[in-house]
Structure formats: structure tokens, C-alpha cells
Amino acid sequence: MVGTVEGTVKALVPHADAAAWMGGVPDGVEVLVWPGSGPLPPGAQDAQVFVPPFLSSGEPLAVMATLPALRVVQLLTAGAEAVRGHVPPGVTVCRAAGVHDPSTAEWVLATILASLRDIPRFVLAQAAGRWDYTPTDVLAGKTVLIVGVGSIGAAVEARLSGFDVEVLRAARHARDGVAAIEDVGALLPRADVVVVLVPLTEETHGLVDAAFLARMKDRALLVNAARGPVVDTAALLAELQTGRLRAALDVTEPEPLPAGHPLWSAPGILITPHVAGSTPLSLPRSYALVRRQLERYVAGEPLHHVVTGEY
């Protein structure tokens, strides 16, 4: 992108409080609000920037093909897989990289501690008015493997720093102190906790399959804060039902997880409904990024976090 954009840039966003969260609309920008359903607001046909609702599906994805002036899609999610196949040719897609790092890292740490210290069991006992004394596991002294060492992985590692753990790392590209994902099998037998944070791509779809799980040590904990299809649900169920592994999942396949699905009642599992990034921090941090991107777009400067290929 070269040179300042001429005229007012119209940005289509899903929240009425967007201007407040941005700390004011940038100069040269007009914000139009569309919550993701219903008629588009007047002027939407001239929108050059579209911010879909968080975790969009259906109508917000289809509407992109009806915006003739569209040049940029700025996501509110760190992942971009939901918009693949829906973005018109020539339109730039940007991820919300870094926005959800604190919230997701806290979820990872919270569910590791809750799972190891048997908090779900004690919550059920409390609801039943039952004093259910039993010793629990502990995080101290454990080895934690982070599969997908991006900005969220770094935030998780920072929060683990006071817990007396060893951290192992794997990512798409090997580097000093980080193994390549294709070599993660050698690390799995060493890990007491495996945290999955990879983006959903053709390469990572089904990454955590029966062979991956079989290499995990007995009673290890799998934590998935990535996307549901990264894990083979049937293979995970088979391990959970024997009691050999435990799991904490914020995402599932299918999602939403339907009533009666066997994952709900599997032993040793903690499930939350894709809430790791959904906190009071999320929207203000998201729109702070949207503001920075709009300022760059108006000034004709390169945008950050542009999706190339699958990610």
C-alpha cells in the first residue's frame, strides 16, 4: 500500500461502542455499525474496511461478497480459518495477533491448575454438600510442552515461570530452544502437560491424532486452546475412556459440542465453551488494534498481521 488514501475511509464494524473502544475514530475514517445480521447500514456499499463479529459464521461471511469497495478485512480473532473461501479476490485479511494473549494464557494456566488439583471434582462435591477429601496432583515439578510457540505461547510460558516447571517448545519452524512440530513426537513422552496453541491449517488439522496421543505419558494432561479440529476427537475419547490421559478443552470438534456427546461425560475432562479469549479485555484490545490498522490504512502504510497463505 503506497500513498495516502484519498477521501474518507468507511469502516464497517460490529459494535456500537467501537468508537469509544478505539479512543475516538481516527481522522479520515467514518465508522458504520452492522452487528452481523439484518440490513446493512446506509453507505456500507462504500466500505473499504470490514471488521466481522468475533467468531463469525454465516451471514457475516457471506456479506463480504456484496461489498464492492472492500479492500481490507480486519479480524477480531487470532485465527483466520473461518474466513477462508469467503474473502473476495484482492482483499487483504489481517489477524488480531496479540489481542487475546493475556486472556488465553490465563485460561491455559487456570485449566492446568484446575485439572491437576481436581477442582471439577470438588465443585461437584460442593454442589452435593459432600466433604470429599482426596489428595490431588500438583503442577510443581512438572514438564510442560507448548505446541505452537507464538505470542500466546510466550504469554503462557511467562505465566508458568513461577511454578517450578520445565518448559519444552515446538513450532512450525525449528530454532534455538524450539523443536519443529514434525519432531514433536520425541518430546511428548517427556511432558506431563501438553498445551496446543497452533493455528488451524491443512498441516495442523488432526495433528493430535491417535499416534500423537499414544506417545504422551500416562496421566498426562492435554490442553487445547487452539481449534477443535486440531485434535482427533475419537482418538482423544478412546484415551480418556481408559483413564490413561486427561484433557482440558476450550474448543471441540464438533463445536458447539451437542448435548449427549460422549466428550461431556468422559472421565478426566474439563470443557469450557470457547471462552478463553472472551473477557473484558477482549474488545478494548481488539479495537485498539483496529484503530492502529485504520490509521495505517488511511496513511497508505503497510498493515500488520496480514494473512499470507493459510495463516
PyMOL commands that set and color helices and strands:
alter all, ss='L'
color gray80, all
select helices_A, chain A and resi 18-21+44-46+59-66+81-83+101-116+119-127+151-160+181-186+188-190+210-214+228-230+233-242+262-265+282-298
alter helices_A, ss='H'
color red, helices_A
select strands_A, chain A and resi 9-13+29-33+47-50+72-74+92-94+143-147+166-171+179-180+193-196+221-224+246-249+269-271
alter strands_A, ss='S'
color yellow, strands_A
deselect
rebuild
show_as cartoon
